[in-house]
Amino acid sequence: MPLPAELSSIFRSKQKSYKMVLILSIIDEYRTTLNQAISLDDVGRRFLAYFQNSIIEGKKVDSPPSGVAASWTEFTLSQTKSLLYTPIKALSSILDESNGGLTISFKSTIWDKLNEETMDELQRYALVELDNYNNNLAAPVSLNQSLTQIINDYISAKTQPFSNHPLGTLLRQTLPTNLKKLTFIDDKYKVQGSIGQGNWANIPWLAVLDKRITETTQYGEYVVYLFAEDMSSVYLTLAQGVTVPLRDRGKREGYQYLQQKVQEIRELLPLENMQKDEHIHLTSSGLGRDYQVSTIAYIRYERDHIPDEEQLTADLENMMANYKLYADKVTNPVSTPNPTFKFTMAHLYLAHGIIAYLGKEFPTPIELDELTANQSAVLISGDDVKHPKERIQHIGRALLELGLIHIDNSHYSLTPLGVQYANAFDSNLWRLSSEQVKLLRQKLAVKDSDASSTSNLIKVINMAIIIVRNLNEFSLEQFNEKFISGMQMQDEWGKVTQENRSRFMLNWLEEIAFIQKLGDKYIFHEDKENEPLDTLTVSERIEHIKDFIGQKGFHYPGSLIENLYLSFKTKPFVILAGVSGTGKTKLVKLFAEALGATTLNKQFALIPVRPDWSDPSDLLGYKDLSGAYRPGQLAEVLVEASKTNNRHKPYFICLDEMNLARVEHYFSDLLSIIETQEWQNDHIVTSPLIHKDSLRLEDQPVYGNLSLPDNVYLIGTVNMDETTHPFSKKVLDRANTIEFNYINLSQFPDEVDFSNAVGASRADNSFLRSEYLQLIDGYRDHRDLVQRTTEKLVKINSILEEIHSHVGFRIRDAVCFYMIYNERFQLLSEDAAFDLQLLQKILPRVQGSSSSVKRVLLQLMQGALGKTLPIVELMEDASDLYMKWSASQTAEAVKHPQTARKIAFMLRRLEEDGFTSYWLS
């Protein structure tokens, strides 16, 4: 017979065995006396006798309270009665004291439900819980002792051999085994600890993972003890795995995802007696920020103030109770009725008048009557609407379900999302801007942990998205059949209503860029939020690019692909220089094709530069005599890349033979615009290349305020001969210049095994897009590397100052970004990466015929070789030095070999021709 609800969970929360022993003592005494008012003295004697007899029998039981008695044999009845105050209070929901505390009894409402069967069941319940508890006491290690041991010993342990260290055994085996014995950590949980993999971790941890959510700490939510790197404290946390989100989304978007999950879960759970902020300080390294953005709640224990076992267990049980509540909600969603499309709005943009009006008055709530009085501004049909109040209310309900507005007692105001939406209007109020489309798509993509909190409108739109995705290409009739059936409204609505609602929903989906209408057909457009995550790491994708290019019969020098990737990642403008016929243009085309960007899908464009180009109109376009805008090739690509559906795709523009015309003349607008990059709503934006006000109204929707989107990459191929123009420092400062001059004619194509052919693999723009625009963006997480790199640049600048070729902050930042990306993705050694930056960012600035230029080159050579040179002697004759680095001789192993080889060529040109430049070879 099941226990009454009031008794079925009285032992769920326990830190000692006292509650179970008390209930057993009360039952035994009642069955002896049959008196419901039980003497507290008699209960106390039975309570004390249990512990004293258990000690005599050698059983493991709770020790008496410290400071009261050394053992239960020394404990008195008076002390026992004082001790019983705590469990009696804990069980006050079912127990009553009377006669001034001399007697104890179950509450009358409990006695009404107790008979012999229920009392037997209560006794069995108490005995089982007591046995389980005592079995856990048999474990040799307490949580308090373990945490204290780790905090006290870990720093010194890191100086000792890693393998088979006792702390490793404690965290990996002993503690997980002991935690599994706790009554609130059952078989559905996985418990694991770590001190590192092969090497000591800076932050050791002990985690409890609900296997319904995750079995790894790389993603998902779990409870984990995290030890501060300096061992000043340990945190009990409800946290999220960061490895997979940051790998798949990049640091910026990954952080936003984790922070959004934190807020959702904090709103979902009680999290009582826990901290809910970002003030968790584990390390000063980049990992510290990872923990701050991903931690949902925590309890901090200071090194010298670790609580006793009872408090630690209570805290852990509280944390686990919240974790279980969350896991139950996300793994057992509540069934809900089918969503229904209730709104008679033909287009989403019809709601824009209300949003714009509320945006102007924000944060003041606006009464419905005021909105109605301003119907000419609020509704697109203005004063022609017959029932404006009802129409505004109808539209308002849709905006409410989309999460854009609040409605409180007929007062309308914008939500935080609504404020973002209102700030994203473009020049045309009655259409959705690309940013508004993005905001709505993000809202639709958010999966609420509690399904009941998702609005009906959000559900029905997502249902429609699933339908069009499955249909892919379809007619109104095909969509109508599945949409109405999905809502189960085929018997409720007439044919006209069904078709109208289906047509309205398709209009909405077209406005938020899920579908495109072509004649009588609709075509589904996939977006990056719906595409599968790129499973390749950066290094794996680069190997794929190399394999793809090799399969096409082309080979490029070692580390060139890595260098090209890092250059794109640093800044979206790269110059490929070298003699004609070395494959510069082909490299750009193959690199783009390996990522799924081709001429056919308009993601790759080759623009041959003409010698007569003299201003930006040759690239961007011009206005003819009638005032009509005639777009250039570059403008057409920028329009395509700027479309909402395309923002996740990389676009490559190759300016072939870029310096046949003076780059500073026709490319000047682009050079300036690149420097206006800034973050805005998760995109990198620039100032406009083409200002809207300069165009006719007909041209403004497409070309107005056209800028350089963050998914466009500009590559210039250049030859240096008598037909071309040199580059100014303005150009060189803004690009990485990669040189092709070392040619191996004896290299032949590999035979291709077509059964294992490597195809193109579409890459998301996040693979190439910059994550840092200012040095502060990456400084905190990579402080040591930035400081090492800057120290080298400071030394180089002191050398370059002699010929007025020293670099500024723009180049410092670009070099640091290149080095950071290289370290993050582990593509090249630090010396090899800096070697390429010397070659690409420093040496192109050096040219001239003076002895000062020669002295600068020799000093730079000294740094590249990593050894002291007799510069005074070499100023007279450096032939012995540069002949060592001719292409026909094997160079010695040095710190920066590619820089050394290039400087050798430049020295030779200076001595033999009386002039030198990076561009001469």
MARLUMKOL-681528 format. One record per residue (C-alpha): x, y, z. Coordinates in steps of 0.5 Angstrom, whole numbers, padded with zeros to 4 digits, always signed. Layout:
// MARLUMKOL-681528
XYZ
...
// end
This chain:
// MARLUMKOL-681528
+0000+0000+0000
+0003+0007-0002
+0005+0012+0003
+0000+0018+0004
+0004+0024+0000
+0005+0027+0006
+0010+0022+0008
+0013+0019+0002
+0018+0024+0001
+0020+0026+0008
+0027+0023+0008
+0029+0026+0001
+0033+0032+0004
+0038+0029+0009
+0044+0031+0012
+0044+0026+0018
+0041+0019+0020
+0037+0023+0025
+0030+0023+0022
+0030+0016+0020
+0032+0014+0027
+0027+0019+0030
+0021+0016+0026
+0023+0009+0028
+0024+0010+0035
+0017+0014+0035
+0014+0008+0031
+0017+0003+0036
+0015+0006+0042
+0007+0007+0040
+0007+0000+0038
+0009-0002+0045
+0005+0003+0049
-0001+0004+0044
-0001+0011+0046
-0001+0017+0041
+0002+0022+0045
+0009+0019+0046
+0014+0021+0052
+0020+0025+0049
+0024+0021+0054
+0022+0014+0052
+0023+0016+0044
+0030+0019+0047
+0032+0013+0050
+0030+0009+0044
+0034+0014+0039
+0040+0013+0044
+0040+0006+0044
+0040+0005+0037
+0047+0009+0036
+0050+0005+0042
+0048-0002+0040
+0050+0000+0033
+0057+0002+0036
+0058-0005+0040
+0056-0009+0034
+0061-0005+0030
+0056-0002+0025
+0058+0005+0021
+0053+0010+0024
+0054+0018+0025
+0058+0020+0030
+0055+0025+0035
+0056+0032+0035
+0063+0035+0035
+0064+0038+0042
+0059+0035+0046
+0061+0028+0047
+0067+0023+0044
+0063+0017+0043
+0055+0015+0043
+0057+0011+0050
+0058+0018+0053
+0052+0021+0051
+0047+0023+0056
+0039+0022+0055
+0039+0030+0056
+0044+0031+0051
+0040+0026+0046
+0033+0030+0048
+0037+0037+0046
+0040+0033+0039
+0033+0031+0037
+0030+0038+0037
+0034+0039+0030
+0030+0033+0027
+0023+0034+0030
+0024+0041+0027
+0026+0038+0020
+0019+0034+0021
+0015+0039+0023
+0010+0038+0017
+0008+0031+0020
+0010+0032+0028
+0007+0036+0034
+0010+0037+0040
+0006+0038+0047
+0006+0039+0054
+0011+0044+0054
+0016+0039+0050
+0015+0033+0054
+0011+0029+0049
+0011+0028+0041
+0006+0025+0036
+0004+0025+0029
+0000+0031+0027
-0008+0029+0027
-0008+0029+0020
-0003+0024+0019
-0006+0019+0025
-0012+0020+0020
-0008+0016+0015
-0004+0011+0019
-0007+0004+0020
-0002-0002+0021
-0001-0003+0013
+0001+0005+0012
+0005+0004+0019
+0009-0002+0016
+0010+0002+0010
+0013+0008+0014
+0017+0003+0018
+0020+0000+0011
+0021+0007+0008
+0025+0009+0014
+0029+0003+0015
+0031+0003+0007
+0033+0010+0007
+0037+0009+0014
+0041+0003+0011
+0043+0007+0005
+0045+0012+0009
+0049+0008+0013
+0052+0004+0007
+0055+0011+0004
+0058+0013+0011
+0062+0006+0010
+0066+0010+0004
+0073+0012+0007
+0073+0019+0004
+0069+0025+0006
+0067+0031+0001
+0070+0036+0006
+0077+0032+0007
+0077+0031-0001
+0076+0038-0003
+0081+0041+0003
+0086+0036+0000
+0086+0038-0007
+0086+0045-0005
+0092+0044+0000
+0096+0040-0005
+0095+0041-0012
+0100+0047-0013
+0106+0043-0010
+0103+0036-0014
+0104+0040-0021
+0111+0040-0020
+0111+0032-0019
+0110+0026-0024
+0103+0026-0027
+0102+0019-0028
+0099+0015-0022
+0099+0021-0018
+0095+0020-0011
+0091+0026-0013
+0089+0023-0020
+0086+0017-0016
+0082+0022-0012
+0079+0026-0017
+0078+0020-0022
+0076+0014-0018
+0075+0015-0011
+0071+0022-0011
+0066+0019-0017
+0065+0013-0013
+0063+0016-0007
+0059+0021-0010
+0055+0015-0013
+0053+0013-0007
+0049+0019-0005
+0042+0018-0005
+0041+0024-0010
+0046+0021-0015
+0043+0015-0018
+0045+0011-0024
+0042+0016-0029
+0048+0020-0028
+0055+0020-0030
+0061+0022-0025
+0068+0024-0027
+0074+0028-0025
+0080+0030-0028
+0087+0033-0027
+0089+0033-0034
+0090+0029-0040
+0098+0027-0040
+0099+0034-0036
+0097+0037-0030
+0091+0042-0032
+0091+0049-0029
+0084+0048-0027
+0082+0041-0024
+0075+0039-0024
+0069+0034-0021
+0063+0033-0025
+0056+0030-0025
+0053+0029-0032
+0046+0027-0033
+0046+0022-0039
+0040+0024-0042
+0043+0031-0043
+0050+0030-0044
+0056+0025-0043
+0062+0030-0044
+0064+0036-0041
+0065+0039-0048
+0058+0041-0049
+0051+0041-0045
+0049+0042-0038
+0052+0039-0032
+0054+0040-0024
+0061+0041-0023
+0066+0043-0018
+0072+0048-0021
+0078+0049-0017
+0081+0056-0018
+0088+0056-0021
+0091+0059-0015
+0087+0054-0011
+0084+0060-0007
+0077+0057-0008
+0073+0052-0011
+0066+0053-0014
+0060+0048-0014
+0057+0050-0021
+0051+0049-0025
+0055+0050-0032
+0055+0049-0039
+0061+0045-0044
+0064+0051-0048
+0069+0047-0053
+0063+0045-0058
+0059+0051-0058
+0066+0055-0059
+0069+0051-0064
+0062+0050-0068
+0060+0058-0067
+0067+0062-0066
+0068+0065-0060
+0064+0071-0061
+0057+0068-0063
+0059+0062-0058
+0059+0067-0052
+0053+0070-0054
+0050+0063-0055
+0052+0061-0048
+0050+0067-0045
+0043+0066-0048
+0042+0059-0045
+0045+0062-0038
+0039+0067-0038
+0034+0062-0040
+0036+0057-0035
+0036+0062-0030
+0029+0064-0031
+0027+0057-0031
+0030+0054-0025
+0029+0057-0017
+0037+0057-0016
+0036+0059-0009
+0042+0060-0004
+0046+0061-0010
+0050+0066-0014
+0048+0068-0021
+0053+0073-0024
+0059+0073-0028
+0064+0074-0022
+0067+0067-0022
+0074+0068-0022
+0078+0061-0024
+0084+0064-0028
+0087+0070-0031
+0088+0066-0038
+0083+0066-0044
+0079+0060-0040
+0077+0065-0035
+0072+0068-0039
+0069+0062-0042
+0067+0060-0035
+0064+0067-0034
+0060+0067-0040
+0058+0059-0039
+0056+0059-0031
+0049+0059-0030
+0050+0059-0022
+0055+0057-0017
+0057+0057-0009
+0064+0059-0008
+0068+0056-0002
+0074+0060+0000
+0080+0056+0002
+0080+0057+0009
+0073+0056+0010
+0071+0050+0007
+0064+0048+0010
+0063+0042+0014
+0060+0035+0011
+0053+0037+0012
+0053+0043+0009
+0057+0041+0003
+0052+0035+0002
+0046+0040+0003
+0049+0045-0002
+0050+0039-0007
+0043+0036-0006
+0040+0043-0008
+0045+0044-0014
+0043+0037-0016
+0035+0038-0015
+0036+0044-0020
+0039+0040-0025
+0034+0035-0024
+0029+0040-0025
+0032+0042-0031
+0034+0036-0034
+0026+0033-0033
+0024+0039-0037
+0028+0039-0043
+0028+0031-0044
+0020+0031-0042
+0017+0036-0046
+0009+0037-0045
+0005+0035-0050
+0001+0042-0053
-0005+0042-0058
-0003+0044-0065
-0001+0051-0067
-0006+0055-0071
-0005+0061-0075
-0010+0066-0073
-0008+0072-0076
-0011+0076-0082
-0005+0080-0084
-0003+0079-0091
+0004+0081-0090
+0009+0082-0083
+0011+0089-0085
+0004+0091-0084
+0006+0091-0077
+0011+0096-0078
+0007+0103-0077
+0006+0100-0069
+0013+0099-0068
+0016+0105-0071
+0011+0109-0067
+0012+0106-0060
+0020+0106-0062
+0019+0114-0063
+0016+0114-0056
+0020+0109-0052
+0020+0108-0046
+0014+0111-0045
+0008+0106-0046
+0003+0108-0051
-0005+0107-0050
-0009+0104-0055
-0013+0110-0056
-0007+0114-0058
-0005+0109-0063
-0012+0109-0066
-0012+0117-0066
-0006+0116-0070
-0008+0111-0075
-0006+0115-0081
+0002+0114-0078
+0000+0107-0075
-0003+0103-0081
-0001+0103-0088
-0008+0104-0090
-0008+0110-0086
-0015+0113-0085
-0018+0109-0090
-0019+0103-0085
-0026+0102-0082
-0025+0099-0075
-0018+0102-0074
-0018+0100-0066
-0020+0093-0068
-0014+0092-0073
-0009+0095-0068
-0011+0090-0063
-0011+0085-0068
-0004+0087-0070
-0002+0088-0063
-0003+0081-0061
+0001+0078-0067
+0007+0083-0065
+0006+0080-0057
+0007+0073-0060
+0013+0075-0064
+0016+0078-0057
+0016+0085-0060
+0012+0088-0055
+0008+0088-0049
+0001+0089-0048
-0001+0091-0040
-0008+0094-0039
-0009+0097-0046
-0002+0100-0046
+0003+0098-0051
+0011+0098-0051
+0017+0095-0054
+0021+0089-0051
+0028+0089-0051
+0028+0085-0058
+0022+0090-0060
+0027+0096-0059
+0033+0092-0063
+0027+0091-0069
+0025+0099-0069
+0032+0101-0069
+0034+0096-0075
+0029+0100-0080
+0032+0102-0087
+0029+0108-0091
+0023+0104-0093
+0018+0103-0087
+0014+0098-0090
+0019+0093-0092
+0023+0088-0087
+0031+0090-0087
+0036+0085-0087
+0037+0086-0080
+0030+0086-0078
+0030+0079-0082
+0036+0077-0078
+0032+0078-0071
+0026+0075-0073
+0030+0069-0075
+0034+0069-0069
+0027+0069-0065
+0024+0063-0069
+0031+0059-0068
+0031+0060-0060
+0029+0053-0057
+0025+0055-0051
+0027+0050-0045
+0020+0050-0043
+0015+0049-0049
+0009+0052-0046
+0013+0058-0046
+0013+0058-0054
+0008+0062-0057
+0002+0059-0061
+0005+0064-0067
+0012+0062-0066
+0010+0055-0066
+0006+0055-0073
+0011+0059-0076
+0016+0054-0075
+0011+0048-0077
+0011+0052-0084
+0018+0052-0084
+0019+0045-0083
+0013+0044-0089
+0017+0048-0094
+0023+0045-0092
+0021+0038-0094
+0017+0040-0100
+0023+0044-0102
+0019+0047-0109
+0012+0047-0109
+0005+0050-0111
+0000+0054-0106
-0004+0048-0107
+0001+0043-0104
+0003+0048-0098
-0004+0049-0097
-0006+0042-0096
+0000+0040-0091
-0001+0047-0087
-0008+0046-0086
-0008+0039-0084
-0002+0040-0079
-0006+0045-0076
-0012+0040-0076
-0017+0046-0079
-0019+0043-0085
-0026+0042-0082
-0026+0048-0078
-0025+0053-0084
-0028+0054-0091
-0024+0053-0097
-0023+0061-0098
-0020+0062-0091
-0016+0056-0092
-0013+0059-0098
-0012+0066-0095
-0009+0063-0089
-0004+0059-0093
-0002+0065-0098
-0001+0070-0092
+0004+0065-0088
+0008+0064-0095
+0008+0072-0095
+0011+0072-0088
+0016+0066-0090
+0018+0070-0096
+0019+0076-0092
+0024+0073-0087
+0027+0070-0093
+0026+0062-0092
+0022+0062-0099
+0023+0065-0106
+0017+0066-0110
+0018+0065-0118
+0012+0065-0122
+0007+0060-0119
+0012+0056-0115
+0015+0057-0109
+0023+0055-0107
+0025+0054-0100
+0032+0057-0099
+0036+0054-0093
+0040+0059-0089
+0046+0058-0084
+0042+0057-0078
+0039+0051-0081
+0045+0048-0085
+0048+0042-0081
+0054+0045-0077
+0061+0045-0080
+0064+0038-0077
+0071+0040-0080
+0076+0044-0075
+0080+0049-0079
+0086+0045-0080
+0082+0039-0083
+0079+0044-0087
+0086+0047-0090
+0088+0040-0091
+0082+0039-0095
+0083+0045-0099
+0090+0042-0100
+0087+0036-0103
+0082+0039-0107
+0088+0043-0110
+0093+0037-0111
+0087+0033-0114
+0086+0039-0120
+0094+0038-0121
+0097+0044-0118
+0102+0044-0112
+0104+0050-0108
+0110+0052-0104
+0109+0049-0097
+0105+0053-0092
+0102+0057-0097
+0095+0055-0096
+0096+0056-0089
+0099+0063-0090
+0093+0065-0095
+0088+0063-0090
+0091+0067-0084
+0092+0073-0089
+0084+0072-0090
+0082+0072-0083
+0087+0078-0081
+0084+0082-0086
+0079+0081-0092
+0085+0084-0097
+0090+0080-0100
+0096+0081-0105
+0099+0076-0109
+0105+0078-0113
+0110+0074-0117
+0112+0073-0124
+0107+0071-0129
+0105+0064-0130
+0106+0062-0123
+0099+0060-0122
+0097+0066-0117
+0090+0067-0121
+0089+0060-0121
+0090+0059-0113
+0085+0064-0112
+0080+0060-0116
+0082+0053-0113
+0082+0056-0106
+0075+0059-0107
+0072+0053-0111
+0075+0048-0105
+0070+0052-0101
+0064+0052-0105
+0065+0059-0108
+0064+0058-0116
+0063+0063-0122
+0056+0059-0123
+0054+0060-0116
+0056+0068-0116
+0061+0067-0110
+0067+0068-0115
+0068+0073-0119
+0074+0075-0123
+0075+0082-0125
+0081+0084-0130
+0084+0091-0129
+0085+0095-0135
+0091+0100-0135
+0086+0106-0136
+0082+0105-0130
+0083+0112-0126
+0077+0112-0121
+0073+0108-0117
+0067+0108-0122
+0071+0103-0126
+0069+0098-0120
+0063+0101-0117
+0059+0104-0123
+0057+0111-0125
+0051+0115-0126
+0049+0116-0134
+0047+0123-0137
+0040+0121-0135
+0042+0120-0128
+0041+0112-0128
+0046+0108-0124
+0050+0104-0128
+0053+0099-0123
+0060+0096-0124
+0062+0089-0123
+0064+0090-0116
+0058+0093-0114
+0054+0087-0117
+0058+0082-0113
+0057+0086-0107
+0049+0087-0108
+0049+0079-0108
+0053+0078-0102
+0049+0083-0098
+0043+0079-0099
+0040+0076-0093
+0040+0069-0095
+0047+0070-0097
+0051+0073-0091
+0053+0066-0089
+0057+0065-0096
+0064+0067-0097
+0065+0071-0104
+0071+0072-0107
+0073+0078-0112
+0080+0077-0116
+0082+0083-0119
+0087+0080-0124
+0093+0084-0125
+0091+0089-0120
+0097+0094-0121
+0096+0095-0129
+0093+0101-0127
+0094+0106-0121
+0091+0102-0115
+0091+0108-0111
+0086+0112-0116
+0081+0106-0118
+0081+0103-0111
+0082+0109-0106
+0074+0108-0104
+0075+0101-0102
+0082+0102-0098
+0078+0107-0094
+0072+0103-0093
+0076+0097-0090
+0078+0102-0084
+0071+0103-0082
+0070+0096-0080
+0066+0096-0074
+0062+0090-0070
+0054+0091-0071
+0049+0086-0069
+0054+0080-0070
+0056+0083-0077
+0062+0087-0079
+0060+0093-0082
+0063+0099-0086
+0061+0106-0088
+0057+0106-0095
+0061+0106-0101
+0055+0108-0105
+0051+0113-0101
+0043+0113-0102
+0042+0120-0103
+0046+0120-0109
+0042+0116-0113
+0035+0116-0116
+0029+0113-0112
+0029+0107-0117
+0036+0105-0115
+0036+0106-0108
+0033+0100-0106
+0038+0096-0109
+0044+0100-0109
+0043+0105-0104
+0048+0105-0098
+0051+0099-0101
+0057+0097-0096
+0063+0092-0096
+0059+0086-0093
+0064+0082-0088
+0063+0076-0093
+0067+0079-0099
+0074+0077-0099
+0078+0082-0104
+0085+0079-0108
+0089+0082-0112
+0094+0079-0117
+0100+0083-0119
+0106+0083-0123
+0112+0087-0123
+0115+0089-0129
+0115+0095-0134
+0108+0095-0135
+0106+0096-0128
+0105+0101-0122
+0108+0100-0116
+0104+0100-0109
+0104+0106-0104
+0104+0105-0097
+0097+0106-0096
+0096+0100-0100
+0101+0095-0097
+0099+0097-0090
+0092+0094-0091
+0094+0088-0094
+0098+0082-0093
+0103+0081-0099
+0104+0074-0101
+0110+0073-0106
+0110+0067-0112
+0118+0067-0114
+0120+0061-0112
+0119+0056-0118
+0120+0048-0119
+0119+0047-0126
+0121+0039-0125
+0115+0038-0121
+0109+0034-0124
+0102+0033-0122
+0100+0027-0118
+0096+0021-0121
+0089+0022-0118
+0085+0016-0116
+0078+0018-0118
+0075+0013-0113
+0077+0017-0108
+0076+0024-0111
+0076+0030-0106
+0070+0034-0108
+0068+0042-0106
+0066+0042-0099
+0062+0049-0097
+0064+0053-0092
+0061+0058-0087
+0063+0065-0088
+0065+0064-0080
+0071+0060-0083
+0074+0066-0086
+0071+0072-0083
+0075+0076-0078
+0074+0076-0070
+0078+0081-0068
+0078+0089-0071
+0081+0092-0065
+0087+0089-0061
+0083+0090-0055
+0078+0084-0058
+0084+0079-0057
+0089+0082-0052
+0085+0079-0046
+0085+0072-0048
+0092+0072-0052
+0096+0077-0047
+0103+0074-0047
+0103+0072-0055
+0101+0080-0056
+0106+0082-0052
+0112+0078-0055
+0110+0080-0062
+0110+0087-0060
+0116+0087-0057
+0119+0084-0063
+0116+0089-0068
+0119+0095-0063
+0126+0092-0064
+0124+0092-0072
+0121+0099-0072
+0128+0102-0068
+0131+0099-0075
+0126+0102-0080
+0126+0109-0077
+0133+0110-0080
+0130+0110-0087
+0123+0113-0085
+0119+0106-0086
+0117+0104-0079
+0110+0102-0078
+0104+0104-0074
+0099+0101-0070
+0095+0098-0076
+0100+0094-0078
+0102+0092-0071
+0095+0090-0070
+0094+0086-0076
+0101+0082-0075
+0098+0081-0068
+0092+0078-0071
+0095+0074-0075
+0099+0071-0070
+0093+0070-0065
+0089+0066-0071
+0096+0062-0072
+0096+0060-0065
+0089+0058-0064
+0089+0054-0070
+0096+0051-0069
+0097+0052-0076
+0105+0054-0076
+0110+0055-0071
+0111+0062-0068
+0117+0063-0071
+0115+0061-0078
+0108+0065-0077
+0113+0071-0075
+0117+0070-0081
+0111+0070-0086
+0109+0077-0083
+0116+0080-0083
+0116+0078-0091
+0109+0080-0092
+0108+0086-0088
+0115+0089-0086
+0120+0088-0092
+0115+0091-0098
+0116+0098-0094
+0124+0098-0095
+0126+0100-0102
+0132+0105-0104
+0139+0106-0106
+0142+0109-0100
+0147+0106-0095
+0142+0107-0090
+0137+0102-0094
+0143+0097-0094
+0145+0098-0086
+0137+0097-0085
+0137+0090-0089
+0143+0088-0086
+0140+0089-0079
+0134+0086-0081
+0138+0080-0084
+0142+0079-0077
+0135+0078-0073
+0132+0073-0079
+0139+0069-0078
+0138+0070-0070
+0146+0071-0070
+0150+0077-0070
+0153+0079-0076
+0160+0084-0078
+0155+0089-0081
+0161+0094-0082
+0165+0089-0086
+0158+0087-0090
+0157+0095-0091
+0163+0094-0096
+0161+0088-0099
+0156+0083-0097
+0156+0078-0103
+0159+0072-0099
+0152+0073-0094
+0147+0074-0100
+0151+0068-0104
+0149+0063-0099
+0142+0065-0100
+0142+0064-0107
+0136+0059-0110
+0142+0054-0112
+0145+0053-0105
+0142+0050-0099
+0141+0055-0094
+0143+0054-0086
+0138+0053-0081
+0136+0060-0078
+0130+0063-0075
+0126+0066-0080
+0129+0063-0087
+0124+0066-0092
+0125+0073-0089
+0133+0072-0090
+0132+0069-0097
+0128+0075-0099
+0133+0080-0096
+0139+0077-0099
+0136+0078-0106
+0134+0085-0104
+0142+0086-0102
+0144+0083-0108
+0140+0088-0112
+0142+0094-0108
+0150+0092-0109
+0149+0090-0117
+0144+0095-0119
+0145+0101-0114
+0137+0100-0112
+0133+0095-0109
+0126+0094-0107
+0122+0088-0105
+0118+0088-0112
+0125+0087-0115
+0128+0080-0116
// end
